[in-house]
Every structure is written in structure tokens, then in C-alpha cells.
């Protein structure tokens, strides 16, 4: 394991390539990218927005129109978003295998920073 010196620069992140990898999610409005200065370089913060899924609780409703269907459809839609995030990260890893990722997962959001 190589230990990086405090003042040794990391590889610059290809901001345009990262943005292109997330282009479908950005175009659909499910991802937002914000650039910020981090020490001596620009980094991107990527916020993936998942659909809010409310648990239906105990209910009695019609079989064709009910909250259970909405609940399951929400999970299917979120799974598609998560699959697209995974594909985006795979594209970045194929091109730049030395990049690292910082992330935080909350109920309706996935926050990603490529470093």
C-alpha cells in the first residue's frame, strides 16, 4: 500500500467524463451535479433523488386501485434509478479505476462525490 504524502496531489478527476456518465439521470431530473472547490481542485457533488415511498399500513381497498400497488411501483422505479447509478459508476471505474468514491445514503437521496 502506497501512502500519499500530505501535499502530494491526487489524480485530477475528469469532471466532464463523470458528468457524461450520469447524463441520463441528469437529463431525467433524477440527479443534480454541483461543482465545488476542494483545496486546490474542483470536485463534483452528485445528488441522486429517489422517489418517496410511503408505507401503506393496514388497509382494505379495491384490488385494482390501491396503495399497495403505488408502494410496489415506487420500489420498482427506485430500483431502475439505482441500476442507472450503478451503470454510471461502472463506466467511471472502467475508465478511471483509481478514483475513489465518498457517499452517503439517506432515505430519498444518494449523495456521491468522486475523489
N, C-alpha and C positions, 0 to 999 in steps of 0.2 A: 504494500500500500504506500503510495507516494503522499507525503504530507506537503501541503501547499503552504508556502511562506505567507505571512500576513499581507505583504504588499505585492505578492505575485498575482497578476491578473488572470482571471478565468477566461476561457474562450468566450468571445462575444456571441451572444445569441442572435441568430438570423431572424430579426423581427418580422420581416416580410414573409419568410417561409412559414413561420409559426402562424401568422395571421392567415395565410393561404390554406394551411391545414385545417383551420377552424372555419373556413369561409362559408360552408353550408349552414353551420349553426349560427354564424353571424348574420347571414342573409335572411335566415328564418326568424331572427329576433330572439332566439333562444340563448345566444351568447353575446356578451359585450366585452370589448377589449379596451383597456385603458393603459396608456403608457406612462411610466413614471421614472424619475431619476433615482438610481440606487448607487450611491457612491459615485464612481466615475463612468457609469454606463446607464443606458436606457433599458428598462425591463418592461415586460407586458404582464398585466394582471388580467386574467381571463375569468369572467364570471358566467357560469352556466346556470341558467334558470330552469328548474324543473317545475312541472305542474303541481299545484297544490292538490293534495288528495285528502279529503275529509272522510274519516271512518264513518260509515253509515249507522253503526249501532244496531240495536234490535228494532226491526220494523216489520210491518206487514204491508206489502204493496203489490201492485199488479205485476205479473211475470214479464211483460214486455217493456214496461216503463218503470224503472225503479233505481234507487240509489246504489244498489249493489253493482248494477251494470256500469254506472258512472265511475264507481270506485275501481273496478277492474279495468275499464278503458283508460283511466288515468295512469295506472301502473304500466299498461302496455305502451302508452305514449312516452312515459318516462324511460322505459326500457329502450325505446328507439333512440331517444336523446343520448342516453348513456352509451349505447352502442356507437353512436357517431363520435362521442368524446373519445372512446377507446380507439376507434379508427384514426382519429386525428393524432392522438398520442403515439400510435404505432407508426404513422407516417413520419413524425418528428424523430422517433427513435431509429427508424431505418436510415435517415439522412444524417442525424447527429446523435450517435449512440452515447456520447459523453455528457450530454446535457443532463441536468438533474431537475427534479420537479419538487416544488413545495405546494401543498394543497391543504384545503380544509373542506370538509363535507358537513353541511348543515341540512336541516330538513328539506328546504326547497332550493338550495344552491350548492354548487360545487365551485370553489374558488381555486384557481390554478395559477401558479407562477413558474415559468420555465427559467431556470438559472444555469 
